Amino acid sequence: MEETGDETGVHADAAVALDRPAARLPLSAGSKAANLARAAAAGLPVLPGFVIPHGAGDDARALRHAWRELSQDGAVPLVVRSSSPQEDTEESSLAGQFASVLDVRDWPAFRAAVRTVLDSADLPDGTRAPMAVLVQPMLTARVGGVLFGADPVEGRLDRMLVSAVRGGPDTLVSGEQDGTSYHLTRSGRRLRSTTPHTTGEHLLKRTELYRLARLARRVEKVFGGPQDMEFGFDGTGRLWLFQARPITAMTARPARGARLLGPGPVAETLPGTLQPLEEDLWVAPMARGIRSALDIGGSAPRRLLRAHPVVTTVAGRAAADLRLLGIAPPRHRLLARINPLPGARRLAAAWRTGRLTRALPDLALDLTADIDRRLAETPAPAELSRADLADLLRWTRSALAALHAQEALAGALLRESSTRTAASAALAALAEGRGQALTDTEIVAGAPVVLALTPPSLTGPLRLPPTGEGQTRTGTAADPRHLALPTRESLRLRIRWIHQLQVHLVHDAARRIALSHRAVAQLRWHELLGALDGEALPADVAQRLPRPDSPPLPDTFRLADDSLVVAERPRHGAAPAQGVSGGRATGTAWDGRGERPEDAVLVVRTLDPALAPLLPQVTALVAQTGSPLSHLAVLAREFRVPAVVGAADAVQRFAPGTRLAVDGTSGDVRLEDTRTREAADR
């Protein structure tokens, strides 16, 4: 019996053709079918078909009528696919979570395929997703694949990405085949392509790439944004759109002109995750001081120094503007060479810096003497009134800004012959204190120079690093004010002393305003001063939680929306690794944890001062970031340990156990040829 005529009303509920308006309703037709219905209505190349709406009754007569018309009574195989309102949305694609059945050729197989798709709506958590069923002819494609209207890997809206395989796209999306990838411009011009090692063949012609790009632009216009599409070219060369959904996993991309940031040398002073008050106490004065030094030296235009912080924090970790500091090379080296402005700035500043170079040692001596005198005259925090405590905290921030400014200038302008470091004096004092079985607090009280080995913290207890094996005692450092340190080292040591004074002052302030050390660290600078002045604490202070320890920042990165960190890929011509302590050595890579190899090459991200006790025990030092003027770089020269900084991705490239050859003069770090070594051993 023919199932026609009076079945029209039932047919509309049980099977809705894609060219009907009801098929464009995602809640009933599901997102996949609704998207294809919208595309078909806009004139895009979509195969005909119908959808069994979510909640439709099991009307066998209506479904058989729809199946018979679409399959030509079983002559054309069909594909039966899931179409849930919960998949193919802007929030989630749920790709591959529900069932699809291909090559359905008769009525019993069609009924079984529909049941398979509906049964796949049962989720692992025991709930059931709303589910419609999309039915279309099974197209035998010559070439099929996936087309992205933007590059989701690099986060670029001005690029498109195509991956193609022989046959339909199902073997590609299931992972059965590796596709040939094409990176395209918006117009469809091929930028580069990658073929699988197994085939090495290019599947798409230039004209087909242009047609795909045009399809992507048309789909984007229909849906209001770049889409993730499945496509196929049939045997006649006609292009079909099988699926369109929003791209839900676009890599974040920084805005044009976003600043190039990195932990750089600031991570040597502040290596960990900082709490809000620590940022205000330590990062803000550092930024102010370095900005003053760059301005005096004519290293950067005042317009940029006013517009962009030299030092900032990202997820609580200190980071510097690498271009303002001169660590990163200019974007366009040729333009930088012919640009007269940097030279003009240097010329305008030359008279200042020339005189400053001669005067700087005396200025630094005066500053350190003032700092030492103020520290010696400062009573215990408990003896200060609230007003005096607040005034002393204000002075510490001003003193830090001055110290950072002179320390930056000393590093840039002075070429001092002495290689004595505060860290080496601290190691001697630490070894002596440990030999006398003193506690960390007693060691610091007797020889504050040991603070050079530790970063400041408002929340954690003061812990000195363990003494290295075979540590030599190079004399006493009981009176650090009389140490013969280079100018920059002397300034850096005072910075650390001021940090520790601030820790004591803040802890006493916390006691007075009835807050724990962790709670007071969540305040901002103005809130702490207000509390000391008698103002009420912020209403939400009890709800403020300490920042969790965030992962280390990439060596170089930019910020996208919502301060999302986007690592910068090394460019051709990027600054190479730099040798900072002469000599050559070969050894075994070690990350500072676990058992130390006899010929250990210490490979680290940043030159944390706490690593100083390890230097006498290692053969060489390799760091991803840092400068020749850091504590550890100077200490490596003192211990005659070959050292290299700026070795990109060193921690990832040189895993523990890797054999390395390190040249501390040229900055060359390479994998040792173990075959040559084995031959030499024989």
Disulfide bonds with the S-S distance in Angstrom:
none
